[in-house]
């Protein structure tokens, strides 16, 4: 998976969720859609972490802001 494809797969479900919330203002919050978005992001991150060779601990460290800068850079921007 290329890095731009990875970034696209991460942000498109969130964009769809935001558009759905804006368009459907009077409807209840779409919990199923939000859970599906989180699951899709976790699958994408897991595929990417295996591709760039990060451990699960390093991936969690990359997700915490301000803690794992080098891991974050490797997860999101490294060329596989």
N, C-alpha and C positions, 0 to 999 in steps of 0.2 A: 504494500500500500504506500503510495507516494505521500509526502507530507502535506501537500495541498489537498489531496483527496481526503486525508485524515481530518484536516481542519474543516473541510466542507461537511463531512459526515458528523462532526461534533456540533457544528453550529446550525445546520439546516433543521433538525428537529426542534431546537429551541426557537428558531425563527417561526416555524409553523405553529408552535404553541402560543407565541406572542400574538401572531396574526389571528389565531382562533379566539383568543381572549378579547382582542380589540373588536373583532367583527361581531362576536356574540356577547355583548355587554350584559344583556338581561338574563342570560342563561346561567345555571350553576357552574361552578368551576369544573372543568373536565379532568377529574382525578385520574381516570384511566389513561388519558392522553399524556398527562404529566409523568405517570409511572412508566409508560411505554418509552417516553423520551429518555428517562434516566437509564432504563435497561439498555436501550440502543447505544447510549453513550458509554456505558460500562463495557459492552461487547466491543465497541470500537477501540476503546482505550486498551483493553486486554489484547486485542490483535496487534495493536501498534507496539505495546510494551514487549511482546514476544519477538516482534520483528527487529526492534532496536536493541534487544538483549538486556532489558531492565528486570530486576527482581520485583516481587510484589511490594516489598518494603520500600524500595527506591521509588516505585510508582506512587505509593501513598505519600511519600515524602515530597514528590513532585507536585502533588495536588494541594498541599498545605502552603498557603501564600507566605513567602518570606523564609521558608525553611530549606527547600531543596532546589535552589536556582539551577545548578548544573544538571540535575536530573530532569527538571522541567524543560530546560533548553534541549536536552537530548530527546525527551519524549515528543515534544512538539515540532522541533525544527531539524532534527538529525536526518541526514540522508541514509536510507537503509542500504 
